[in-house]
Amino acid sequence: MYSSEYTSGFSWPAASHLAAPPSPRYEGNVGQAPSLSLPTLFKTVILASTMGQFPLTLSRFITQKPEAHPGATGEFAGLLSQIGLVGKLIAQDLRCAGLIDILGTTGVINVQGETVKKLDEIANETFLKAFHQSGLVCALASEEMEKPVLLPENWPQAKYMLLFDPLDGSSNTDCNMPLGAIFSVVKFERKDRMPTEDDLVRKGTEQVAAGYLLFGSSTMLVFTVGQGVHGFTLEPGIGEYLLSHEQIRIPARGKVYGVNEGNYHKWTAGTKKYVDDLKVPDKNAGKPYSVRYSACLVADVHRILLGGGIYLYPGELDKPEGKLRLLYEANPLAWVVEQAGGRASTGTMRILDVEAKQLHQRVPLFIGSADNVRDAEEFIQGKR
């Protein structure tokens, strides 16, 4: 279990898995700005030609498109760039996880009552280490930690707080399946005192940035700051996130649903009836739907975001509050999907309107194309 108190005198333990070997991608002397090798430069030129223009990096996008991040400061731009760095570090670990003994479990049970995987711990440490001395945030809260990490050395100059799920879908770690990380950013602008745990417990409407990292066949950073949704793909040859999906829009209706049907007999009657209805052949309604479920929330929601449909993790008869965490998973993904034209609901109300009461509060989730989610709500509420 992680300690809940970090001070300015904190000393990080050595993390050998984070120490990258010298990269062969760059040429130049130590102490000089690295220059791109000819193969990497050639690859960049090819990218430019295939994308129609010179590729737009994450940092250039933030500085050159102010309409996409109103009110953003250098601190805010640095925060998004730092999240991108965390994505690079975690992606590097995942690429060689099977070779350096970081698969399997730690033997620890986290605050959620779940067995902690080694990669859960490593990803959480990576987030903490990247932001602890960055000066960008004054508080951090993780799904893996019972209490938040408060950073007095960064207050009051740092006015943002970061909440995150460091490794979503960790049951996939040992079988080379998709994984993700989810983040939510809220503001703290009080100058008279440090933030407390209660200051992190906010409604989803109070987020100023939210998004996720997806680790699959490629590494992606997808985020919103309230002006649409943008996706960046990591080009490992040059170590940069390049804009690959600008202003993502989710279709109003899709023909795919994602759910763990192994829990069918635990569901309420309304949920069962809705999922059963998706399987009934009906050409006019485009049914039956296809089921796509990867056991990684980020991967499943990303599929829905691009192609339409619905993902659901409903409440159960003995757990009506659901399983997913409101602050670390539901709120940030709900804002992303809403900004793309979709909808996110508990089945009875909008996710972003749920009153947050606890740091690790759980909530049912129905998320995806607006028409699909409305259909689900009608079944859950007994209107069909």
C-alpha positions in Angstrom: 0.0 0.0 0.0 1.2 3.5 -0.8 1.8 6.1 1.8 -0.7 9.0 1.8 1.8 11.6 2.9 4.6 12.9 0.7 6.8 15.9 1.7 9.3 18.0 0.0 12.0 15.9 1.6 10.7 12.7 0.1 13.3 10.5 -1.6 12.1 8.2 -4.4 13.4 4.7 -4.3 15.4 3.6 -7.3 13.2 2.3 -10.1 15.4 0.5 -12.5 12.6 -0.3 -14.9 12.2 3.4 -15.6 15.8 3.9 -16.6 15.8 3.7 -20.4 19.0 2.6 -22.2 20.6 5.1 -24.5 18.4 5.5 -27.5 19.8 4.6 -30.9 17.4 7.0 -32.6 19.5 10.1 -32.0 22.9 11.2 -33.0 25.0 13.9 -31.3 27.3 14.5 -28.3 26.3 14.5 -24.7 25.2 17.9 -23.7 24.2 18.9 -27.2 20.7 19.1 -28.6 20.0 15.7 -30.2 19.7 15.6 -34.0 17.5 13.2 -35.8 19.3 10.3 -37.5 18.8 9.9 -41.2 16.4 6.9 -40.9 14.3 8.8 -38.3 14.3 12.0 -40.4 13.3 10.0 -43.5 10.4 8.5 -41.5 9.3 11.9 -40.5 9.2 13.0 -44.1 7.1 9.9 -45.0 4.7 10.8 -42.2 4.4 14.3 -43.5 3.5 13.1 -47.0 1.0 10.5 -45.8 -0.7 12.9 -43.4 -0.9 15.6 -46.1 1.2 18.1 -44.1 4.0 18.2 -41.6 2.6 16.2 -38.6 1.3 18.3 -35.7 2.8 17.3 -32.4 1.0 17.5 -29.1 3.1 20.4 -27.9 2.6 22.4 -31.1 -1.2 21.6 -31.1 -1.5 23.1 -27.5 0.4 26.2 -28.4 -0.9 26.8 -31.9 -4.6 26.0 -31.4 -5.8 28.3 -28.6 -9.4 27.6 -29.5 -8.9 24.0 -28.4 -7.8 24.9 -24.9 -9.3 28.3 -23.8 -7.6 29.8 -20.8 -4.7 27.4 -21.0 -1.5 28.5 -19.4 2.0 27.3 -19.8 1.4 25.3 -16.6 -1.6 23.6 -18.2 0.2 22.8 -21.4 3.0 21.4 -19.3 0.5 19.2 -17.5 -0.8 17.6 -20.7 2.7 17.1 -21.9 3.7 15.4 -18.7 0.7 13.0 -19.0 2.1 12.2 -22.5 5.5 11.5 -20.9 3.8 9.1 -18.5 2.2 7.3 -21.4 5.6 6.9 -23.1 7.2 5.4 -19.9 4.3 3.0 -19.3 4.3 2.0 -23.0 8.0 1.2 -22.7 7.4 -1.0 -19.7 4.6 -2.8 -21.4 6.7 -3.5 -24.5 9.2 -5.5 -22.5 7.0 -6.7 -19.6 7.4 -10.3 -20.4 11.2 -10.0 -20.5 12.0 -8.3 -17.2 9.7 -10.1 -14.7 7.1 -7.4 -14.2 4.1 -9.6 -15.0 1.9 -11.3 -12.4 0.7 -10.0 -9.0 2.4 -8.3 -6.0 0.4 -10.2 -3.4 -1.1 -6.9 -2.2 -4.9 -6.1 -2.1 -5.6 -2.5 -2.9 -8.2 -0.1 -1.5 -10.8 -1.4 -4.1 -10.4 -5.0 -2.7 -8.6 -6.1 -5.9 -5.3 -8.0 -6.2 -2.6 -5.6 -7.3 -0.6 -6.5 -10.4 3.1 -5.6 -10.7 2.3 -3.4 -13.6 -0.5 -1.6 -11.6 2.2 -0.7 -9.0 4.7 0.4 -11.7 2.2 2.5 -13.5 1.0 4.2 -10.3 4.6 4.9 -9.3 5.3 6.3 -12.8 2.4 8.8 -12.4 3.6 9.8 -8.9 7.2 10.2 -9.9 6.4 12.2 -13.1 4.2 14.7 -11.2 5.8 14.8 -7.7 8.5 17.3 -8.5 7.0 18.8 -11.7 5.5 21.8 -9.9 2.4 21.3 -12.1 -0.1 19.9 -9.5 -0.7 20.4 -5.8 -2.5 17.1 -5.2 -2.7 13.6 -6.7 -5.3 10.9 -6.2 -5.1 7.4 -7.6 -7.5 4.5 -7.8 -4.7 2.4 -6.4 -4.2 4.5 -3.2 -6.6 4.9 -0.3 -5.6 8.5 0.4 -4.5 11.3 -1.9 -0.9 12.6 -2.2 -0.7 16.2 -1.2 2.3 18.3 -2.5 2.9 21.3 -0.2 6.1 22.2 -2.1 4.0 22.9 -5.2 1.3 25.0 -3.5 0.2 27.7 -4.1 1.8 28.2 -7.5 0.3 24.9 -8.8 -3.4 25.3 -9.2 -4.3 21.9 -10.7 -5.1 18.5 -9.1 -4.8 15.2 -10.9 -7.0 12.1 -10.4 -6.1 9.0 -12.3 -6.5 5.3 -12.9 -2.9 4.3 -13.6 -3.6 1.1 -15.4 -7.1 0.2 -16.6 -7.7 -3.4 -17.6 -4.8 -4.9 -15.6 -6.4 -8.4 -15.9 -5.0 -8.2 -19.4 -1.4 -7.6 -18.4 -0.3 -11.2 -18.5 -1.9 -12.0 -21.9 -0.7 -9.1 -24.1 -4.2 -7.6 -24.4 -5.1 -3.8 -24.6 -4.6 -1.7 -21.5 -5.2 2.0 -20.7 -4.9 4.8 -18.2 -7.5 7.4 -17.4 -7.1 10.9 -16.0 -9.1 13.8 -14.7 -7.9 17.4 -14.0 -9.6 19.8 -11.6 -8.6 23.2 -10.4 -7.7 24.4 -6.9 -7.2 28.1 -6.6 -7.4 28.8 -2.9 -4.4 30.7 -1.6 -5.2 30.5 2.1 -4.7 26.8 2.7 -3.5 23.5 1.1 -6.0 21.3 -0.7 -7.6 18.4 1.3 -9.1 15.1 0.2 -12.5 16.8 0.1 -11.3 19.3 -2.5 -10.7 16.4 -4.9 -14.2 15.1 -4.5 -15.9 17.0 -7.3 -18.8 16.7 -9.7 -17.8 15.8 -13.3 -18.9 19.2 -14.5 -16.0 20.7 -12.6 -13.3 19.0 -14.7 -11.0 21.3 -16.7 -9.4 18.4 -18.7 -10.0 14.7 -19.0 -8.9 11.8 -21.2 -7.1 8.5 -21.5 -4.0 6.7 -22.7 -4.6 3.6 -24.8 -1.9 1.0 -25.0 -2.7 -1.4 -27.9 -1.2 -1.9 -31.4 -0.2 1.8 -30.9 -0.1 4.2 -28.0 -2.7 6.9 -28.1 -3.5 10.0 -26.0 -7.1 11.2 -26.3 -8.3 14.2 -24.3 -10.8 17.0 -24.0 -10.6 20.4 -22.3 -14.2 21.2 -23.2 -13.7 22.2 -26.8 -14.1 18.8 -28.6 -12.0 15.7 -28.4 -8.6 15.1 -30.0 -6.5 12.0 -30.4 -2.7 11.8 -30.7 -0.8 8.7 -31.7 2.7 8.1 -30.4 5.3 7.8 -33.2 8.0 5.8 -31.3 10.7 6.5 -34.0 10.7 10.2 -33.1 9.2 9.9 -29.6 6.4 12.4 -30.3 2.6 12.3 -30.1 1.2 13.3 -33.5 -2.3 14.5 -34.1 -4.1 11.6 -35.8 -7.8 12.2 -34.8 -8.9 15.8 -34.7 -12.4 16.7 -33.4 -13.6 13.2 -33.0 -17.4 12.8 -33.3 -19.2 9.7 -32.2 -22.0 8.4 -34.4 -25.5 9.0 -33.0 -26.2 5.3 -33.1 -24.0 2.2 -33.5 -24.4 -1.5 -33.9 -21.9 -2.7 -31.3 -22.3 -3.2 -27.5 -19.7 -4.0 -24.9 -20.5 -5.7 -21.6 -19.3 -8.6 -19.4 -22.2 -11.0 -20.0 -20.8 -13.3 -17.5 -22.6 -11.2 -14.9 -26.0 -11.6 -16.7 -27.7 -13.4 -13.8 -26.5 -10.6 -11.4 -28.3 -7.9 -13.4 -31.6 -6.2 -12.7 -34.6 -7.1 -15.0 -34.3 -3.8 -16.9 -30.6 -4.5 -17.8 -31.3 -8.1 -18.9 -34.2 -7.0 -21.0 -32.1 -4.3 -22.7 -29.2 -6.7 -23.6 -31.7 -9.4 -24.7 -33.3 -6.8 -27.0 -30.0 -6.1 -28.7 -29.8 -9.7 -29.8 -33.3 -9.9 -31.4 -33.0 -9.9 -35.2 -34.6 -6.7 -36.6 -33.4 -5.5 -40.0 -35.1 -2.1 -39.7 -33.4 -1.5 -36.3 -30.0 -2.9 -37.5 -30.2 -5.8 -35.1 -28.8 -8.1 -33.8 -25.9 -6.0 -32.5 -22.4 -7.4 -32.4 -20.8 -7.7 -28.9 -17.2 -6.5 -28.5 -15.7 -6.8 -25.0 -11.9 -6.7 -24.2 -12.0 -6.4 -20.3 -10.3 -3.0 -20.7 -12.7 -0.1 -20.2 -10.5 2.3 -22.1 -10.2 0.1 -25.2 -13.9 -0.7 -25.3 -14.9 3.0 -24.9 -12.3 4.0 -27.5 -13.9 1.5 -30.0 -17.3 3.0 -29.3 -16.1 6.5 -29.5 -14.8 5.9 -33.0 -17.4 3.6 -34.4 -20.6 4.1 -32.3 -22.5 1.8 -30.0 -22.7 1.4 -26.3 -20.6 0.2 -23.4 -22.3 -0.8 -20.2 -21.1 -1.8 -16.7 -24.5 -1.8 -14.9 -25.3 -2.1 -11.2 -26.1 -5.5 -9.9 -28.9 -6.8 -7.6 -26.5 -7.0 -4.7 -24.3 -4.1 -5.8 -26.7 -1.4 -7.2 -23.9 1.2 -6.9 -22.0 -0.5 -9.6 -18.3 -1.2 -9.8 -16.6 1.6 -11.8 -15.1 4.5 -9.9 -16.9 7.9 -10.4 -13.9 10.1 -10.1 -11.2 8.0 -11.8 -13.2 6.3 -14.6 -16.8 7.4 -15.1 -16.4 11.2 -14.9 -13.4 11.6 -17.3 -14.7 9.2 -19.9 -18.2 10.7 -19.7 -16.8 14.1 -20.4 -14.8 12.8 -23.3 -17.8 11.0 -24.8 -20.1 14.0 -24.3 -17.7 16.3 -25.9 -17.7 14.0 -29.0 -21.5 14.2 -29.1 -22.3 11.1 -27.1 -24.0 10.4 -23.8 -23.1 8.9 -20.4 -25.6 7.8 -17.8 -26.1 5.8 -14.6 -29.2 4.5 -16.3 -31.3 7.1 -14.4 -29.2 10.3 -14.6 -26.4 12.0 -16.4 -23.0 10.8 -15.0 -21.5 14.3 -14.9 -24.4 15.4 -12.6 -23.8 12.7 -10.0 -23.0 14.3 -6.7 -19.5 13.1 -5.6 -19.4 12.2 -2.0 -16.3 10.0 -1.6 -12.9 9.6 -3.2 -13.5 6.0 -4.3 -17.3 6.3 -5.0 -18.7 3.7 -7.4 -21.3 4.2 -10.1 -23.1 2.2 -12.8 -22.1 3.3 -16.3 -23.9 3.3 -19.7 -21.8 5.2 -22.2 -21.6 5.7 -25.9 -23.8 6.9 -28.8 -26.5 9.2 -27.6 -29.4 7.2 -29.1 -28.1 3.9 -27.8 -27.7 5.2 -24.3 -31.2 6.7 -24.4 -32.6 3.3 -25.3 -30.8 1.7 -22.4 -32.1 4.4 -20.0 -35.7 3.6 -21.1 -35.2 -0.1 -20.3 -33.5 0.6 -17.0 -36.3 2.9 -16.0 -39.0 0.5 -17.0 -40.4 2.6 -19.9 -40.1 -0.4 -22.3 
